[in-house]
Amino acid sequence: MTEAPSGRAARAAGVTRRRLLGGGAAALLSGAALAATTGALTWGSSRDERESGGTGGDPVAEYLSEAVPDGAGLTALAARGEEVVHCAGRGLSDREAGIAYGCGTVFDIGSLTKQFTAAAILRLEMARALSTDDPLAAHVAGLPADKRSLTLHQLLTHTAGLVDVLGDDDEVLSREDMLTAMGESELQSAPGAAYHYSNVGYSVLAAVIEKVSGAGYEEYLAHELFAPAGLSRTGYVLPRWERSGIAVEYDGAGTPVGRPNEHPWAEDGPYWNLRGNGGLLSTAPDMHRWHLALSGDGVLSAAAREKMFRPWVREDGGDTWYGYGWVIADWDGHRVAWHNGGNGLSYAECARRLDDGLLVFWATGAVEGDGEWNLEELDLTRGIAGSLRAGG
């Protein structure tokens, strides 16, 4: 992976994954009419425990009370299929205002955005509007010779040879300027020859979604993915966000940097160094609804889900593989789909056990604290899963 520039563009997701796991538009915007297939959610702990973070015999809460350092805060959710065993916050999402993290706190989920971009491409393939085998040139005009044969599959699996980033997340950059800069960038390897994690590749996929669907990136996701899956608090600008419900981001010194949607954005969302590869806002309950949607056929067909979770390419130097927007690994005897995302301030992880429906999601607006702790390094995802096993 190429070294990312400093600042919010420095998103070294690949290194973290290896450490943790060890080893027209009208025809295409039909999803809003689909019935949600997630079913009724059931809760395994009281509402007070979920909101306050009290342990109350909750093995996840007991584990987190020991594992999370003093001064750190987060929201965590653990579920077995439809049953939510734990959903609670601990610590303060807005230290200045004294607002606590809760089950429904809104976070920047970083590179977890990629799974939604991949799902949108698969929805378009289901509608026969494109194929993942298509060359990029079939959907983007004016590409230089060395980029014309790149395929959507290679972009999805980080094997197109593209650089990781073109600039800082907040840099003003239009879709067409991003595509031009991508075209002018130097390939890191021949297309299809090697794995090179590329945020740029997923922004290119977002551009393809717009060009093929005739809709904006977030608009397409809202109609084709979020609505049928029952996600009402996921997006860039379309949800009606309550400002106090969004986690403030803090740097390692504890200085507040603002909420993620208060960084410089265009009217319709982040600029194109971030759009499609990161920056979506979401909540723990919405990520659970998404987990349930991916367990059935309401959003993606069985064939599409098989492509999404197939281990297509081995990641660098490890025993993990990349699918479409997900890392695939064997974890304690289970096949797991996993991803993380962060910008040096906010951080999120999501892991789905594909064989038994276990879900772990957690997120924070402050991943580091005064050089004393870094939540990214604490292996919390596996710890939460282990606490469920120990708790019966």
N, C-alpha and C positions, 0 to 999 in steps of 0.2 A: 504494500500500500504506500502511496506517496505521502509525504509529510504534509499535513494540512496547515494553512496559515494560522497565525495566532488569533485569539479572540473567539467569537461564537462559532466560527467555521471549524474549529479544531475538535472534530468529533471522531475519536479513535475507537469506533465500535468493534472493529475486528479483534484488537488485542484483548478487550474485555471479554468477548465471547469465548476465546480460547482459555482464558484464566478461569472463568466461571464453570464452564462445562468440562474443562480438562480434556480434556480429551474430546339526411338529417336527423336532427336531434330528436324530433318527436317520436320517431320509431324506436330510438335507443333509450329514451327516458321513460321506460315502462315500469321500472321497479317500484315506483311509489304505489302502484295499484296492487302489488303483491301482498298477500297476508303475511304478517310477521309470524315466524315459525319458532320463536324462542320459547314459548310457553310461559307459564306463571313462574316467577322466581320464588324460591322458598329460602327462608333465612334460618340458620342454625343457632343464632344467638340473639339476645334481645336488642331492640333498637338502641337502648341506652348504652349497652356495651359496645355496639358498633360505632356510635358517635363519640363516646367518651374515651374509648381505648381501654376501659377497665377489663381486667382479665376474666373474672367471673367463670372460671373453669374452662376458658377458651385456650386451647394449647397454643394457638398462633399468637394470641396476645401475651401469653406467658413467655413464649420464646422471644418475642420482640422486646419485651420489657427488659430482658437480659442482654439481647444482642445489639440494640440500638444505643449508641453512646448518648450521654447527657448532652443536651443542647441541640441534638439532631432531631429532625421531624420528618414524617412521611405519612402516606396513606397506603394501606395494604389490603388486598382482597385475596381470599382463598376460597375455592369452590370445588365441589365434586359434582360435575354435571350441573343440574339446575339448582342444587342446594348450595347456597352461600354460607360457608362455615364461619367466615370472618370477613368483616368489612369495617374498618375503623381507621381513624387517624390518631397520631400521637405527635405532640409538639405543636408549634405555631406556624401557620402558613403565612401570616402577616405579623411579624414580631412587633412592629410599631403600633399597630392597631389592636394587638392582643387577640387576633382571630386564630382559632385552632384549626389544624387539619381535621377533616372529617371524611366519612365514607364518600361523600359527593364532591369533594374538592376537585377543581378543574386544574389540569396540568398540561404543560407542553410535553408530549410523549415522544418527541425526537424522532429517531429513525424507526419507531414502530409505525410511523406514517407509511413506510415502504410496503407493508403488508396490504394496506388499503389501495395503494397505487397498483400493486400486482393484481389484486382482486378486480379492480376496474378493468385492467387489460383483459383478464379472463372473462369478465362479463361481456366485453365487446367481442371476444372470440365466440362466446356462446351465441351472440346475436349475428354471427357470421359477418361482422363488420371488419374484422382483421384476423390474422393468424399469428401466433407467437413465432412462427417460422418466417414471417414476412421480413424482407430487408427493410432497414430504416428508410431507405430511399423511396419505398412505396408510399410513405406517409409524410416525408419531409423533403421538400424540394431544395435544390441548390447545394447539395452536400459535396464536399471535395471527394476525390476518387477513393481515398483511403477509408472513408466513412460510409460509403454507399452500400457496402456489403454487410455492415453490421446488422444483426438480426434483433428482433424484439426479445427473443429467448436469451441472447447474449447479454442484453441490457438487464434483463430480469435476474440473471445469475451472476452478474459482475464479471463476465468473461468477454466483454466487448473490447477490452484494452483501454478504456477511457481513463483519464485522470480522475482522482478522487473529487477535488473541488476546483472551481474556477476563481473563487474569491470569497469574501466574507458573507455570512448569511444575510446581513442587513444592507449590503450594497444594492443600490438602485440598478436593477437589471431587468429588461423586458424579456418576454419569451423569445422573440426573434433574435435579440442580442445574445441571449444565452445559447441559442442554437448556432449562431455564427461563431461565438467563442469556442463552443465545443468542436465545431468543424475545423477550427484553426489550431486546436490543441494537438499535441504530439501523442500518438498512441503509445501506451506503455508496453504493449505486446501485440502480436498479430491477433486479429479477432478470433475468438474461440480457443486460443492457445493456452491461456492461463487465467487464474483468478486474480483480479485486482478490484478491491472494494471501491465502488464509485458512487458517490452521491450525485454526481453529474448525470450518470446513466438513468437514475430514477426521475430527475427533473426532465430529461428527454422523454421518458415514458409519459410523464404528465402532459407534456406538449403533444404527444401522439394522441392521448385521450381527448384533448381538446380538439385537435384537427379532425379526428375521425368522428367524434360524437356531435360536433358543432356546439357543444356546451362548454362552459367554464369547468376547470378541473374540480373545484369544490362543488359546483352545481351538479356535475355528473355523479360524484360520490354521494351527495345528499339524496338524489333520486334513486340511484341504482343500488347503493349499498346501505346507507344509513337508515333510510325510511323502511325498507323491507326487513332490516334487522332490528328495528325498534330503537335505534340510537338517536336520541334527541339532543344530546349534549356532547357532540363530537363535530369538529369542523374548524375552520379558520374564522370567518366573519358572519356566516349565516345564522348560527345559533344566537339567541338573545342572551348574551352573557351578562350575569350579574357580577360586577367588578369585584366585590368583596369575596366572591366564591372562587376566584382564580388565585392560585398560589403565587405569592411574590417570589421572584428569583433573587438569590443572594450569592455573592462571590465568596471565595474562601476566607476572606477577612470578615465576613458577616455584613458587608455593605449591601443594602438593597439596590437592585438594578432595575426594579419595576416588574410589572407583570409581562408575560411573554408576548401578548398581543399589543403591548404598548411600545415595543421596539418599532423602528421605522418599517412600515408596511405600505403596500399599495392599498387602494380602496377595497380590492377584492382578495386581500391576503398578502402573504409574504412575497417578496421579490423572488426571482427565478433561480438564485443560488440555493434557495431553501425549498421552494414549492415542489411538492411531489416526493421529495426525499426526506422531509422532516417538518417539524413545526406545527403539526395538527394538535389541537387541544382536545382533551377527552377526560373522562372520569372512570373510576374503578367500576361502577355499575354498568356503564356503557361498554367497557372492555369485556365484562362478563356476558353481556348480551351478544357482543360480536363473537365471542367464544362459542356460544350456543348456536348462533347462525352458521358458523363454520362446521358445526357438527351435523347439519342437515342440508337439505337441498333448496332451501328458500332463497338463498342468495347465489350460491355457486352449485353447479351440478356435481355429481360424484366424479365425473371425468375431470372437471376443472379443479376440484379439490385434490385429486390425485396428482395433478401437475404441480399445484402449489406446494404440496408437502413432499414431493419426491426429492431425494438427495441428489441433485444434479451434478454438483461440482464440489470437490474437497476444498475447504478453506486452507489458507497457508499454514503449514507447519503444525497441523492439529488433526484431531479425529472427529471434527465437525464438518458438516456439508452445508451448502447453501441451496435452498429451494427457490421459490418465487417469493421474495420478501420475508422469508423466514430462514433461520438457521436450524438444521436438522441434526440431532445427536441421539446417541443411546446413553441414557442417564439412569443409573441404578436399576438396570434391567428394563427400562421403559423407553420407547421411542418418543422423543420430545421435539416439539417445534418451539423455538425460542428466539427472542430478539431483545436488544437493548437500544437505548438512544439517549443522547445527552449533548449539551452544548457548553459544558463546563460549569453550568449553573443548575438548571433543571436536569433531572435524570429519571428514566423509567425502565422497567424490565417487565416482560410478559413471557410466561412459559406455559405451554399446553401439553399435557401428556396425551398422546394421540390414541392410546389403547384404552384408557379408563376414564377420560374426561376430566382429569384434575387440572385446575387452572390456578396459577399464582400470578398476581399483578401487584407491583408496588411502584410508587413514584414519589418524588420529592422536588421542592423548589430550591433546595440547597444541598448539593451533593457533598460538599467539603466544609470543614470547619476549623479554621485557625491552624491548619497543619496538624491537628490532633486526630482527626478522623476523616475518612472518605467512605461514604456508604457504598460506593461502587465496588469497593474491595472486600466487602464483608460477607459475600456469598449468601446474601439474605434469601434469595429465591430458593436455593436448595435447603436452606435452614427452615424456611416456612413449610416447604413440602415435607421435610423430615419431621417437623413438629406435628403435622397431621397424621403421619404414620404412627408416631409415638403416642398420640392422643387417641388413637383408635378410630 
